[in-house]
Amino acid sequence: LAEPLCWPRGGAELLFDGVKKHQVTLPGQEEPWDIRSLLVWIKKNLLKERPELFIQGDSVRPGILVLVNNADWELLGELDYQLQDQDSVLFISTLHGG
C-alpha cells in the first residue's frame, strides 16, 4: 500500500527530522490498514523525537488536523478509516508558541 504522508505546516516536520513529505509503502498485513494502524507505523518508523507532541493515546494530539485526500478525517471515520492505495494523508499542526 503506497501512501504519501505530509506535515507541511506548523512545525510538525521537526519531529520527523525536518522532512515535510514522505512517500511510504506500507507492508502487507492480514487486517486492512486504517488510520489507527498507520499512526502506530508512523510512530515506530518515522517519528524521530518527542512522540508526545504528535501522538496521544492511539490518536493524534488535539490541535493536529488530519486530511485524507484533502477531506477532514472526521468525515471519513477518523481512526477507523480504511486506507486505499495511493491515499494522501496530510497532518497539519495548528499548535504554535506564544
Buried (B, 14 or more C-beta within 10 A) or exposed (E): BEBEBBBEBBEBBBBBEEBEEBEBEBEEEEEEBBBBBBBEBBEEEBBEEEBEBBBEEEBBBEBBBBBBEEEEBEEBEBBEBEBEEEBBBBBBBEEEEE
